[in-house]
Amino acid sequence: MPEKQTDVLRFPAIDPSDLANIPELTPERKAFLEGSYLERSYLVAPEAQDALTASFSKLISSVPGFECVVNVEVPQTEVYY
Amino acid sequence: MEKPNAATDLDIYFVGCASMLNGLSSASDIVEREAQHVGLTLDGELNGKRASNFLDLDDVSGHTAREEFNLLVLPFQSAFGNVVAARRTILKAVITHPDKQQVWDEMAFYHAQSLSLHHGSWSPAFSDVILQRYYPEKVAKFELPATPEEALTALFTK
């Protein structure tokens, strides 16, 4: 049985110039918004990504018919100020 | 002073073939245990256990008939696994649907909605900036291709 392919499809990081025409952004808020693009590339917070990625990989390989895990909400982007 | 406070809730969906339907609960339990190790808690509803939240790649036509476009678009969001194959399955089904563009547009709507999530809690004034200025740029950058054929072509050129 061939090994299942495991891709992590990620939203690309934003080009900071995309935010250049939003003058209301303070440096802190600009950094946060740039980060929210970057962090959409993770299923979970970066520090938890490796552990869960390993878990998902084993799970997908071991459960018949299992293809993907999808996370539409990324905890790390839910940041309160 | 602005201080980040990351949330710890994890919402997940599972995507697979019909044979996985009997394994949703056990798979969710495995993810839950692993998530707890890294300080995350699986959501009570969006934890992969419910069949109604499962994208069955063997029943794409059924999902389409039931207008479950929110499920059909899942592989086009942040996903781990055999994502390219899942996308290909969905796209081939959409392209052969008599109302393919309508189906695709509905999927694109839900995809754009997903991009609006979780910008955090801000002052009303800055929330308005987020909604009026940032969100449109984000959608423009990450929205799905205009047609399912374009999306399929993009898949093969990756």
gemmi code that builds the backbone of each chain (N, CA, C; Angstrom):
import gemmi

chains = {
    "A": [
        ("MET", (0.859, -1.193, 0.000), (0.000, 0.000, 0.000), (0.894, 1.242, 0.000)),
        ("PRO", (0.706, 2.134, -0.974), (1.572, 3.310, -1.024), (1.328, 4.238, 0.159)),
        ("GLU", (2.394, 4.875, 0.585), (2.268, 5.811, 1.699), (1.448, 7.019, 1.268)),
        ("LYS", (0.565, 7.448, 2.137), (-0.258, 8.602, 1.792), (0.591, 9.869, 1.748)),
        ("GLN", (0.220, 10.691, 0.793), (0.918, 11.965, 0.670), (0.433, 12.899, 1.767)),
        ("THR", (1.340, 13.626, 2.348), (0.932, 14.605, 3.348), (1.456, 15.982, 2.970)),
        ("ASP", (0.552, 16.808, 2.576), (0.885, 18.195, 2.252), (0.263, 19.084, 3.314)),
        ("VAL", (0.926, 20.131, 3.623), (0.303, 21.163, 4.435), (0.145, 22.371, 3.527)),
        ("LEU", (-1.080, 22.606, 3.105), (-1.317, 23.745, 2.229), (-1.523, 24.986, 3.075)),
        ("ARG", (-0.772, 25.978, 2.780), (-0.780, 27.156, 3.639), (-1.107, 28.399, 2.837)),
        ("PHE", (-1.769, 29.299, 3.496), (-1.916, 30.604, 2.892), (-0.543, 31.263, 2.878)),
        ("PRO", (-0.188, 31.899, 1.779), (1.116, 32.551, 1.752), (1.164, 33.737, 2.718)),
        ("ALA", (2.358, 34.059, 3.089), (2.527, 35.222, 3.959), (2.230, 36.485, 3.165)),
        ("ILE", (1.744, 37.465, 3.869), (1.432, 38.723, 3.202), (2.709, 39.497, 2.896)),
        ("ASP", (2.673, 40.202, 1.783), (3.726, 41.162, 1.501), (3.400, 42.413, 2.312)),
        ("PRO", (4.303, 42.841, 3.180), (3.983, 44.010, 4.020), (3.542, 45.223, 3.223)),
        ("SER", (3.953, 45.312, 1.962), (3.534, 46.467, 1.167), (2.019, 46.476, 0.947)),
        ("ASP", (1.385, 45.313, 1.094), (-0.069, 45.252, 0.940), (-0.776, 46.075, 2.010)),
        ("LEU", (-0.107, 46.279, 3.106), (-0.719, 47.023, 4.203), (-0.288, 48.491, 4.217)),
        ("ALA", (0.545, 48.838, 3.260), (1.143, 50.172, 3.302), (0.122, 51.288, 3.138)),
        ("ASN", (-1.006, 50.970, 2.483), (-1.986, 52.033, 2.239), (-3.078, 52.081, 3.302)),
        ("ILE", (-2.791, 51.493, 4.444), (-3.727, 51.616, 5.570), (-3.045, 52.484, 6.621)),
        ("PRO", (-3.259, 53.769, 6.552), (-2.489, 54.675, 7.406), (-2.823, 54.557, 8.881)),
        ("GLU", (-3.976, 53.956, 9.198), (-4.378, 53.893, 10.608), (-3.560, 52.896, 11.413)),
        ("LEU", (-2.734, 52.126, 10.768), (-2.028, 51.070, 11.473), (-0.841, 51.596, 12.268)),
        ("THR", (-0.852, 51.320, 13.552), (0.340, 51.558, 14.349), (1.318, 50.418, 14.065)),
        ("PRO", (2.581, 50.592, 14.389), (3.531, 49.487, 14.142), (3.101, 48.183, 14.798)),
        ("GLU", (2.544, 48.280, 16.017), (2.124, 47.066, 16.711), (0.970, 46.382, 15.984)),
        ("ARG", (0.003, 47.196, 15.566), (-1.145, 46.612, 14.876), (-0.744, 46.082, 13.504)),
        ("LYS", (0.155, 46.790, 12.847), (0.628, 46.323, 11.546), (1.323, 44.971, 11.705)),
        ("ALA", (2.128, 44.873, 12.748), (2.828, 43.604, 12.985), (1.831, 42.488, 13.258)),
        ("PHE", (0.765, 42.825, 14.001), (-0.234, 41.803, 14.298), (-0.941, 41.333, 13.032)),
        ("LEU", (-1.323, 42.285, 12.189), (-2.049, 41.904, 10.979), (-1.153, 41.108, 10.030)),
        ("GLU", (0.100, 41.506, 9.918), (1.023, 40.707, 9.118), (1.120, 39.305, 9.698)),
        ("GLY", (1.166, 39.265, 11.025), (1.252, 37.979, 11.691), (0.029, 37.123, 11.463)),
        ("SER", (-1.134, 37.757, 11.367), (-2.349, 36.968, 11.199), (-2.359, 36.294, 9.835)),
        ("TYR", (-1.697, 36.902, 8.861), (-1.530, 36.198, 7.591), (-0.582, 35.027, 7.775)),
        ("LEU", (0.552, 35.324, 8.393), (1.548, 34.273, 8.584), (0.955, 33.117, 9.364)),
        ("GLU", (0.211, 33.468, 10.406), (-0.284, 32.416, 11.289), (-1.416, 31.616, 10.671)),
        ("ARG", (-2.049, 32.142, 9.644), (-3.030, 31.316, 8.953), (-2.349, 30.140, 8.275)),
        ("SER", (-1.031, 30.197, 8.167), (-0.334, 29.080, 7.537), (-0.170, 27.918, 8.509)),
        ("TYR", (-0.553, 28.115, 9.737), (-0.422, 27.054, 10.719), (-1.786, 26.491, 11.081)),
        ("LEU", (-1.818, 25.212, 11.338), (-3.052, 24.633, 11.856), (-3.303, 25.121, 13.262)),
        ("VAL", (-2.246, 25.316, 13.987), (-2.343, 25.771, 15.369), (-1.184, 26.720, 15.627)),
        ("ALA", (-1.057, 27.163, 16.842), (0.057, 28.030, 17.192), (1.374, 27.343, 16.824)),
        ("PRO", (2.344, 28.121, 16.359), (3.579, 27.502, 15.870), (4.233, 26.528, 16.833)),
        ("GLU", (4.216, 26.847, 18.118), (4.892, 25.961, 19.068), (4.194, 24.614, 19.213)),
        ("ALA", (2.899, 24.585, 18.843), (2.158, 23.324, 18.927), (2.115, 22.591, 17.589)),
        ("GLN", (2.557, 23.279, 16.564), (2.409, 22.733, 15.209), (3.129, 21.393, 15.035)),
        ("ASP", (4.369, 21.323, 15.484), (5.145, 20.104, 15.246), (4.494, 18.897, 15.902)),
        ("ALA", (4.058, 19.088, 17.139), (3.454, 17.965, 17.864), (2.175, 17.500, 17.191)),
        ("LEU", (1.325, 18.455, 16.824), (0.069, 18.050, 16.199), (0.283, 17.518, 14.782)),
        ("THR", (1.241, 18.080, 14.082), (1.527, 17.598, 12.732), (1.930, 16.126, 12.773)),
        ("ALA", (2.755, 15.780, 13.728), (3.162, 14.381, 13.873), (1.959, 13.513, 14.205)),
        ("SER", (1.103, 14.029, 15.060), (-0.091, 13.279, 15.433), (-1.009, 13.083, 14.238)),
        ("PHE", (-1.241, 14.151, 13.480), (-2.110, 14.053, 12.304), (-1.534, 13.068, 11.291)),
        ("SER", (-0.234, 13.107, 11.131), (0.397, 12.227, 10.152), (0.151, 10.762, 10.501)),
        ("LYS", (0.348, 10.444, 11.784), (0.111, 9.058, 12.219), (-1.365, 8.696, 12.071)),
        ("LEU", (-2.204, 9.632, 12.428), (-3.642, 9.387, 12.384), (-4.108, 9.129, 10.951)),
        ("ILE", (-3.675, 9.963, 10.044), (-4.091, 9.834, 8.651), (-3.618, 8.504, 8.077)),
        ("SER", (-2.446, 8.085, 8.492), (-1.912, 6.822, 7.991), (-2.641, 5.614, 8.565)),
        ("SER", (-3.172, 5.774, 9.769), (-3.712, 4.603, 10.456), (-5.220, 4.433, 10.326)),
        ("VAL", (-5.946, 5.490, 10.002), (-7.404, 5.390, 9.913), (-7.809, 5.219, 8.450)),
        ("PRO", (-8.475, 4.121, 8.114), (-8.876, 3.900, 6.721), (-9.762, 5.029, 6.205)),
        ("GLY", (-9.406, 5.520, 5.045), (-10.225, 6.543, 4.402), (-9.989, 7.955, 4.875)),
        ("PHE", (-9.061, 8.126, 5.794), (-8.789, 9.457, 6.350), (-7.822, 10.190, 5.420)),
        ("GLU", (-8.213, 11.360, 4.986), (-7.361, 12.101, 4.062), (-6.788, 13.397, 4.647)),
        ("CYS", (-7.633, 14.180, 5.292), (-7.148, 15.502, 5.726), (-7.755, 15.913, 7.073)),
        ("VAL", (-7.033, 16.769, 7.744), (-7.573, 17.517, 8.877), (-7.591, 18.982, 8.459)),
        ("VAL", (-8.711, 19.610, 8.666), (-8.835, 21.016, 8.284), (-9.118, 21.841, 9.521)),
        ("ASN", (-8.410, 22.900, 9.638), (-8.635, 23.836, 10.736), (-8.904, 25.198, 10.125)),
        ("VAL", (-10.144, 25.654, 10.222), (-10.473, 26.938, 9.600), (-10.278, 28.095, 10.556)),
        ("GLU", (-10.099, 27.779, 11.807), (-9.860, 28.854, 12.761), (-8.521, 28.595, 13.424)),
        ("VAL", (-7.705, 29.576, 13.398), (-6.338, 29.386, 13.858), (-6.168, 30.068, 15.204)),
        ("PRO", (-5.981, 29.289, 16.255), (-5.975, 29.884, 17.597), (-5.021, 31.068, 17.748)),
        ("GLN", (-3.868, 30.952, 17.131), (-2.867, 31.988, 17.347), (-3.318, 33.352, 16.827)),
        ("THR", (-4.273, 33.351, 15.894), (-4.714, 34.640, 15.370), (-5.816, 35.248, 16.235)),
        ("GLU", (-6.327, 34.465, 17.169), (-7.374, 35.001, 18.036), (-6.704, 35.681, 19.219)),
        ("VAL", (-6.301, 36.885, 18.980), (-5.501, 37.602, 19.955), (-6.302, 38.791, 20.471)),
        ("TYR", (-6.321, 38.937, 21.756), (-7.096, 40.018, 22.356), (-6.159, 41.079, 22.921)),
        ("TYR", (-6.519, 42.319, 22.703), (-5.695, 43.411, 23.191), (-6.529, 44.285, 24.118)),
    ],
    "B": [
        ("MET", (-1.319, 49.395, 27.323), (-0.325, 48.633, 26.566), (-0.999, 47.424, 25.909)),
        ("GLU", (-0.724, 47.202, 24.642), (-1.332, 46.086, 23.939), (-0.601, 44.801, 24.283)),
        ("LYS", (-1.386, 43.811, 24.658), (-0.768, 42.570, 25.114), (-1.452, 41.367, 24.457)),
        ("PRO", (-0.714, 40.539, 23.763), (-1.339, 39.383, 23.126), (-1.729, 38.328, 24.133)),
        ("ASN", (-2.817, 37.648, 23.831), (-3.306, 36.579, 24.696), (-3.909, 35.497, 23.789)),
        ("ALA", (-3.078, 34.564, 23.387), (-3.526, 33.566, 22.426), (-4.619, 32.688, 23.006)),
        ("ALA", (-5.612, 32.381, 22.188), (-6.676, 31.475, 22.606), (-6.179, 30.034, 22.564)),
        ("THR", (-6.927, 29.165, 23.195), (-6.479, 27.773, 23.294), (-7.491, 26.791, 22.713)),
        ("ASP", (-8.498, 27.319, 22.047), (-9.537, 26.458, 21.487), (-9.124, 25.999, 20.086)),
        ("LEU", (-9.362, 24.722, 19.803), (-8.991, 24.172, 18.499), (-10.236, 23.618, 17.815)),
        ("ASP", (-10.560, 24.174, 16.663), (-11.691, 23.685, 15.866), (-11.142, 22.920, 14.680)),
        ("ILE", (-11.652, 21.720, 14.474), (-11.164, 20.932, 13.340), (-12.322, 20.279, 12.588)),
        ("TYR", (-12.050, 19.985, 11.338), (-12.937, 19.174, 10.504), (-12.095, 18.030, 9.947)),
        ("PHE", (-12.742, 16.901, 9.712), (-12.079, 15.794, 9.049), (-12.594, 15.668, 7.616)),
        ("VAL", (-11.694, 15.250, 6.745), (-12.027, 15.015, 5.341), (-11.538, 13.617, 4.990)),
        ("GLY", (-12.383, 12.833, 4.345), (-11.937, 11.494, 3.970), (-12.973, 10.759, 3.165)),
        ("CYS", (-12.743, 9.478, 3.024), (-13.671, 8.629, 2.285), (-14.744, 8.089, 3.229)),
        ("ALA", (-15.768, 7.486, 2.640), (-16.899, 7.011, 3.432), (-16.469, 6.017, 4.501)),
        ("SER", (-15.400, 5.281, 4.226), (-14.955, 4.270, 5.188), (-14.485, 4.882, 6.495)),
        ("MET", (-14.257, 6.183, 6.508), (-13.808, 6.820, 7.742), (-14.960, 7.177, 8.680)),
        ("LEU", (-16.168, 7.141, 8.151), (-17.310, 7.605, 8.942), (-17.418, 6.902, 10.296)),
        ("ASN", (-17.070, 5.636, 10.325), (-17.147, 4.906, 11.594), (-15.997, 5.237, 12.541)),
        ("GLY", (-14.989, 5.936, 12.025), (-13.827, 6.217, 12.860), (-13.723, 7.652, 13.326)),
        ("LEU", (-14.760, 8.439, 13.103), (-14.680, 9.864, 13.432), (-14.441, 10.096, 14.922)),
        ("SER", (-15.176, 9.369, 15.737), (-15.092, 9.599, 17.179), (-13.711, 9.215, 17.712)),
        ("SER", (-13.221, 8.057, 17.284), (-11.917, 7.624, 17.783), (-10.805, 8.535, 17.263)),
        ("ALA", (-10.923, 8.974, 16.023), (-9.915, 9.895, 15.481), (-9.928, 11.212, 16.252)),
        ("SER", (-11.118, 11.689, 16.566), (-11.233, 12.928, 17.329), (-10.621, 12.774, 18.716)),
        ("ASP", (-10.843, 11.607, 19.316), (-10.276, 11.372, 20.652), (-8.742, 11.410, 20.619)),
        ("ILE", (-8.176, 10.871, 19.533), (-6.710, 10.883, 19.401), (-6.206, 12.321, 19.279)),
        ("VAL", (-6.883, 13.090, 18.435), (-6.477, 14.493, 18.278), (-6.636, 15.233, 19.606)),
        ("GLU", (-7.711, 14.939, 20.313), (-7.955, 15.625, 21.582), (-6.808, 15.366, 22.564)),
        ("ARG", (-6.385, 14.110, 22.637), (-5.286, 13.786, 23.567), (-4.008, 14.520, 23.175)),
        ("GLU", (-3.709, 14.508, 21.885), (-2.493, 15.187, 21.432), (-2.599, 16.695, 21.653)),
        ("ALA", (-3.787, 17.223, 21.404), (-3.979, 18.661, 21.580), (-3.774, 19.069, 23.037)),
        ("GLN", (-4.253, 18.222, 23.934), (-4.099, 18.546, 25.349), (-2.631, 18.615, 25.742)),
        ("HIS", (-1.822, 17.797, 25.090), (-0.385, 17.814, 25.396), (0.247, 19.155, 25.064)),
        ("VAL", (-0.327, 19.849, 24.090), (0.252, 21.141, 23.703), (-0.629, 22.298, 24.166)),
        ("GLY", (-1.484, 22.017, 25.145), (-2.230, 23.100, 25.773), (-3.449, 23.582, 25.020)),
        ("LEU", (-3.943, 22.760, 24.082), (-5.120, 23.151, 23.321), (-6.301, 22.256, 23.702)),
        ("THR", (-7.499, 22.821, 23.610), (-8.716, 22.066, 23.909), (-9.575, 21.997, 22.659)),
        ("LEU", (-9.989, 20.793, 22.301), (-10.863, 20.659, 21.134), (-12.222, 21.289, 21.420)),
        ("ASP", (-12.760, 21.946, 20.432), (-14.065, 22.563, 20.544), (-15.142, 21.492, 20.777)),
        ("GLY", (-16.177, 21.823, 21.554), (-17.231, 20.863, 21.855), (-18.057, 20.475, 20.644)),
        ("GLU", (-18.128, 21.351, 19.654), (-18.938, 21.081, 18.460), (-18.049, 20.747, 17.258)),
        ("LEU", (-17.088, 21.603, 17.006), (-16.253, 21.424, 15.808), (-15.003, 20.624, 16.182)),
        ("ASN", (-15.232, 19.351, 16.481), (-14.129, 18.495, 16.918), (-13.952, 17.267, 16.022)),
        ("GLY", (-14.637, 17.265, 14.897), (-14.489, 16.169, 13.947), (-15.388, 14.974, 14.205)),
        ("LYS", (-16.089, 14.964, 15.331), (-16.878, 13.767, 15.673), (-18.177, 13.649, 14.894)),
        ("ARG", (-18.781, 14.754, 14.619), (-20.115, 14.716, 14.012), (-20.035, 14.434, 12.510)),
        ("ALA", (-20.829, 13.497, 12.074), (-20.868, 13.172, 10.644), (-21.306, 14.379, 9.820)),
        ("SER", (-22.120, 15.233, 10.433), (-22.608, 16.410, 9.698), (-21.506, 17.427, 9.448)),
        ("ASN", (-20.381, 17.277, 10.134), (-19.236, 18.165, 9.905), (-18.138, 17.483, 9.087)),
        ("PHE", (-18.432, 16.301, 8.575), (-17.427, 15.512, 7.852), (-17.613, 15.702, 6.347)),
        ("LEU", (-16.523, 15.956, 5.652), (-16.553, 16.023, 4.190), (-16.218, 14.645, 3.644)),
        ("ASP", (-17.235, 13.996, 3.095), (-17.092, 12.651, 2.556), (-16.730, 12.755, 1.074)),
        ("LEU", (-15.503, 12.408, 0.749), (-15.048, 12.539, -0.637), (-15.717, 11.522, -1.566)),
        ("ASP", (-16.374, 10.526, -0.984), (-17.143, 9.580, -1.800), (-18.561, 10.082, -2.066)),
        ("ASP", (-18.914, 11.201, -1.485), (-20.286, 11.699, -1.627), (-20.293, 13.195, -1.943)),
        ("VAL", (-19.411, 13.587, -2.836), (-19.347, 15.004, -3.195), (-20.662, 15.452, -3.831)),
        ("SER", (-21.247, 14.584, -4.638), (-22.518, 14.961, -5.276), (-23.618, 15.136, -4.230)),
        ("GLY", (-23.590, 14.306, -3.188), (-24.571, 14.449, -2.116), (-24.381, 15.758, -1.359)),
        ("HIS", (-23.138, 16.087, -1.048), (-22.870, 17.371, -0.380), (-23.370, 18.524, -1.249)),
        ("THR", (-23.142, 18.396, -2.555), (-23.564, 19.466, -3.467), (-25.085, 19.571, -3.493)),
        ("ALA", (-25.749, 18.422, -3.578), (-27.220, 18.425, -3.623), (-27.799, 19.009, -2.341)),
        ("ARG", (-27.134, 18.765, -1.228), (-27.612, 19.306, 0.051), (-27.120, 20.735, 0.292)),
        ("GLU", (-26.422, 21.273, -0.706), (-25.904, 22.645, -0.645), (-24.986, 22.860, 0.551)),
        ("GLU", (-24.161, 21.857, 0.833), (-23.206, 21.960, 1.944), (-21.878, 22.520, 1.423)),
        ("PHE", (-21.967, 23.739, 0.922), (-20.805, 24.349, 0.293), (-19.702, 24.661, 1.314)),
        ("ASN", (-20.122, 24.875, 2.562), (-19.135, 25.123, 3.612), (-18.223, 23.915, 3.814)),
        ("LEU", (-18.770, 22.712, 3.604), (-17.947, 21.505, 3.717), (-17.111, 21.295, 2.453)),
        ("LEU", (-17.716, 21.532, 1.309), (-17.006, 21.299, 0.049), (-15.750, 22.155, -0.078)),
        ("VAL", (-15.760, 23.297, 0.561), (-14.623, 24.211, 0.403), (-13.522, 23.953, 1.444)),
        ("LEU", (-13.759, 23.039, 2.366), (-12.792, 22.808, 3.444), (-11.368, 22.530, 2.951)),
        ("PRO", (-11.178, 21.656, 1.956), (-9.786, 21.384, 1.556), (-9.054, 22.592, 0.971)),
        ("PHE", (-9.805, 23.654, 0.704), (-9.172, 24.856, 0.151), (-8.773, 25.825, 1.258)),
        ("GLN", (-8.967, 25.404, 2.492), (-8.557, 26.227, 3.629), (-7.312, 25.596, 4.262)),
        ("SER", (-6.947, 26.016, 5.435), (-5.733, 25.490, 6.056), (-5.930, 24.016, 6.380)),
        ("ALA", (-5.163, 23.164, 5.724), (-5.403, 21.734, 5.855), (-4.099, 20.961, 5.889)),
        ("PHE", (-4.157, 19.837, 6.550), (-3.007, 18.945, 6.620), (-3.420, 17.572, 6.108)),
        ("GLY", (-2.563, 16.972, 5.308), (-2.843, 15.630, 4.811), (-2.734, 15.575, 3.304)),
        ("ASN", (-3.532, 14.690, 2.713), (-3.496, 14.532, 1.270), (-4.404, 15.579, 0.628)),
        ("VAL", (-4.002, 16.811, 0.794), (-4.866, 17.943, 0.460), (-5.043, 18.108, -1.045)),
        ("VAL", (-3.976, 17.900, -1.780), (-4.058, 18.078, -3.241), (-5.054, 17.088, -3.831)),
        ("ALA", (-4.999, 15.856, -3.370), (-5.937, 14.848, -3.875), (-7.369, 15.209, -3.502)),
        ("ALA", (-7.562, 15.704, -2.293), (-8.911, 16.094, -1.875), (-9.425, 17.245, -2.731)),
        ("ARG", (-8.568, 18.212, -2.977), (-8.979, 19.335, -3.829), (-9.332, 18.844, -5.233)),
        ("ARG", (-8.523, 17.940, -5.741), (-8.757, 17.436, -7.093), (-10.111, 16.718, -7.171)),
        ("THR", (-10.414, 15.930, -6.157), (-11.699, 15.221, -6.128), (-12.863, 16.204, -6.168)),
        ("ILE", (-12.763, 17.223, -5.344), (-13.828, 18.227, -5.289), (-13.950, 18.952, -6.626)),
        ("LEU", (-12.820, 19.380, -7.155), (-12.853, 20.181, -8.386), (-13.405, 19.381, -9.562)),
        ("LYS", (-13.024, 18.130, -9.669), (-13.528, 17.319, -10.782), (-15.037, 17.142, -10.677)),
        ("ALA", (-15.527, 17.003, -9.459), (-16.974, 16.872, -9.278), (-17.684, 18.182, -9.611)),
        ("VAL", (-17.101, 19.283, -9.190), (-17.733, 20.576, -9.457), (-17.763, 20.845, -10.960)),
        ("ILE", (-16.670, 20.545, -11.627), (-16.572, 20.850, -13.054), (-17.592, 20.061, -13.881)),
        ("THR", (-17.966, 18.891, -13.404), (-18.949, 18.098, -14.150), (-20.389, 18.403, -13.733)),
        ("HIS", (-20.564, 19.293, -12.767), (-21.914, 19.646, -12.319), (-22.563, 20.596, -13.339)),
        ("PRO", (-23.857, 20.402, -13.621), (-24.522, 21.272, -14.604), (-24.463, 22.756, -14.230)),
        ("ASP", (-24.496, 23.038, -12.947), (-24.428, 24.437, -12.499), (-23.078, 24.699, -11.831)),
        ("LYS", (-22.027, 24.317, -12.515), (-20.698, 24.324, -11.890), (-20.283, 25.709, -11.381)),
        ("GLN", (-20.575, 26.748, -12.155), (-20.127, 28.073, -11.712), (-20.899, 28.531, -10.483)),
        ("GLN", (-22.172, 28.192, -10.448), (-22.969, 28.555, -9.272), (-22.458, 27.827, -8.032)),
        ("VAL", (-22.155, 26.556, -8.189), (-21.608, 25.782, -7.068), (-20.286, 26.383, -6.620)),
        ("TRP", (-19.432, 26.694, -7.579), (-18.118, 27.249, -7.256), (-18.248, 28.600, -6.560)),
        ("ASP", (-19.171, 29.420, -7.050), (-19.358, 30.739, -6.431), (-19.840, 30.606, -4.984)),
        ("GLU", (-20.688, 29.630, -4.734), (-21.146, 29.403, -3.358), (-19.971, 28.972, -2.470)),
        ("MET", (-19.144, 28.101, -3.008), (-17.966, 27.674, -2.247), (-17.042, 28.869, -1.975)),
        ("ALA", (-16.874, 29.699, -2.996), (-15.999, 30.871, -2.841), (-16.537, 31.823, -1.778)),
        ("PHE", (-17.859, 31.893, -1.672), (-18.471, 32.739, -0.642), (-18.061, 32.257, 0.751)),
        ("TYR", (-18.169, 30.956, 0.966), (-17.807, 30.426, 2.283), (-16.301, 30.546, 2.538)),
        ("HIS", (-15.539, 30.417, 1.488), (-14.098, 30.582, 1.642), (-13.767, 32.010, 2.085)),
        ("ALA", (-14.400, 32.977, 1.445), (-14.169, 34.376, 1.821), (-14.625, 34.629, 3.256)),
        ("GLN", (-15.735, 33.997, 3.635), (-16.203, 34.147, 5.009), (-15.151, 33.646, 6.002)),
        ("SER", (-14.500, 32.553, 5.654), (-13.507, 32.000, 6.579), (-12.353, 32.969, 6.787)),
        ("LEU", (-12.096, 33.802, 5.792), (-10.994, 34.757, 5.918), (-11.325, 35.895, 6.872)),
        ("SER", (-12.577, 36.023, 7.219), (-12.957, 37.144, 8.089), (-12.817, 36.784, 9.556)),
        ("LEU", (-12.518, 35.532, 9.842), (-12.529, 35.082, 11.226), (-11.293, 35.534, 11.997)),
        ("HIS", (-11.499, 35.756, 13.254), (-10.400, 35.844, 14.207), (-9.370, 36.932, 13.906)),
        ("HIS", (-9.852, 38.110, 13.828), (-8.915, 39.228, 13.785), (-8.679, 39.794, 15.172)),
        ("GLY", (-9.313, 39.201, 16.139), (-9.107, 39.661, 17.500), (-10.182, 40.638, 17.927)),
        ("SER", (-10.064, 41.125, 19.119), (-11.031, 42.068, 19.653), (-10.370, 43.438, 19.736)),
        ("TRP", (-10.947, 44.367, 19.020), (-10.335, 45.689, 18.931), (-11.340, 46.750, 19.364)),
        ("SER", (-10.860, 47.973, 19.404), (-11.772, 49.084, 19.636), (-12.733, 49.151, 18.449)),
        ("PRO", (-13.950, 49.711, 18.664), (-14.899, 49.812, 17.545), (-14.295, 50.521, 16.339)),
        ("ALA", (-13.523, 51.574, 16.592), (-12.957, 52.333, 15.473), (-11.986, 51.479, 14.665)),
        ("PHE", (-11.117, 50.752, 15.369), (-10.145, 49.963, 14.634), (-10.804, 48.717, 14.026)),
        ("SER", (-11.838, 48.196, 14.674), (-12.583, 47.094, 14.073), (-13.165, 47.512, 12.732)),
        ("ASP", (-13.573, 48.768, 12.655), (-14.115, 49.276, 11.398), (-13.029, 49.337, 10.320)),
        ("VAL", (-11.830, 49.724, 10.746), (-10.703, 49.729, 9.807), (-10.444, 48.316, 9.300)),
        ("ILE", (-10.485, 47.365, 10.234), (-10.268, 45.968, 9.856), (-11.289, 45.547, 8.804)),
        ("LEU", (-12.545, 45.872, 9.068), (-13.619, 45.432, 8.187), (-13.551, 46.132, 6.825)),
        ("GLN", (-13.309, 47.423, 6.858), (-13.393, 48.200, 5.626), (-12.105, 48.173, 4.799)),
        ("ARG", (-10.980, 48.045, 5.453), (-9.713, 48.190, 4.725), (-8.917, 46.900, 4.630)),
        ("TYR", (-8.798, 46.225, 5.779), (-7.930, 45.047, 5.816), (-8.597, 43.821, 5.205)),
        ("TYR", (-9.864, 43.589, 5.590), (-10.542, 42.381, 5.122), (-10.634, 42.329, 3.592)),
        ("PRO", (-11.008, 43.426, 2.918), (-11.046, 43.359, 1.449), (-9.694, 43.011, 0.836)),
        ("GLU", (-8.615, 43.523, 1.425), (-7.293, 43.199, 0.888), (-6.972, 41.725, 1.099)),
        ("LYS", (-7.375, 41.242, 2.246), (-7.112, 39.840, 2.557), (-7.882, 38.925, 1.602)),
        ("VAL", (-9.148, 39.257, 1.368), (-9.954, 38.446, 0.451), (-9.362, 38.509, -0.956)),
        ("ALA", (-8.968, 39.721, -1.366), (-8.409, 39.853, -2.710), (-7.156, 38.999, -2.881)),
        ("LYS", (-6.397, 38.875, -1.808), (-5.141, 38.133, -1.901), (-5.357, 36.625, -1.864)),
        ("PHE", (-6.331, 36.182, -1.084), (-6.464, 34.743, -0.839), (-7.742, 34.124, -1.395)),
        ("GLU", (-8.546, 34.899, -2.120), (-9.798, 34.334, -2.619), (-9.516, 33.211, -3.616)),
        ("LEU", (-10.512, 32.361, -3.796), (-10.373, 31.262, -4.738), (-10.316, 31.799, -6.164)),
        ("PRO", (-9.712, 31.040, -7.084), (-9.761, 31.442, -8.502), (-11.208, 31.617, -8.961)),
        ("ALA", (-11.379, 32.354, -10.053), (-12.732, 32.724, -10.481), (-13.551, 31.522, -10.940)),
        ("THR", (-12.901, 30.524, -11.484), (-13.635, 29.363, -11.985), (-13.007, 28.079, -11.436)),
        ("PRO", (-13.790, 26.989, -11.403), (-13.208, 25.716, -10.952), (-12.125, 25.211, -11.897)),
        ("GLU", (-12.256, 25.534, -13.178), (-11.217, 25.116, -14.128), (-9.884, 25.795, -13.805)),
        ("GLU", (-9.953, 27.073, -13.469), (-8.729, 27.785, -13.093), (-8.120, 27.178, -11.834)),
        ("ALA", (-8.970, 26.812, -10.916), (-8.467, 26.205, -9.669), (-7.793, 24.866, -9.954)),
        ("LEU", (-8.362, 24.100, -10.876), (-7.771, 22.804, -11.214), (-6.430, 23.006, -11.920)),
        ("THR", (-6.381, 23.975, -12.808), (-5.118, 24.271, -13.491), (-4.056, 24.683, -12.473)),
        ("ALA", (-4.458, 25.506, -11.517), (-3.510, 25.960, -10.490), (-2.992, 24.779, -9.678)),
        ("LEU", (-3.842, 23.795, -9.490), (-3.449, 22.622, -8.708), (-2.348, 21.843, -9.414)),
        ("PHE", (-2.467, 21.772, -10.724), (-1.485, 21.001, -11.486), (-0.187, 21.773, -11.718)),
        ("THR", (-0.218, 23.076, -11.526), (0.987, 23.863, -11.749), (1.750, 24.109, -10.462)),
        ("LYS", (1.251, 23.589, -9.348), (1.962, 23.771, -8.074), (3.250, 22.978, -8.076)),
    ],
}
model = gemmi.Model(1)
for chain_id, residues in chains.items():
    chain = gemmi.Chain(chain_id)
    for i, (resn, *xyz) in enumerate(residues, 1):
        res = gemmi.Residue()
        res.name, res.seqid = resn, gemmi.SeqId(i, " ")
        for name, pos in zip(("N", "CA", "C"), xyz):
            atom = gemmi.Atom()
            atom.name, atom.element = name, gemmi.Element(name[0])
            atom.pos, atom.b_iso = gemmi.Position(*pos), 0.0
            res.add_atom(atom)
        chain.add_residue(res)
    model.add_chain(chain)
structure = gemmi.Structure()
structure.add_model(model)
structure.setup_entities()
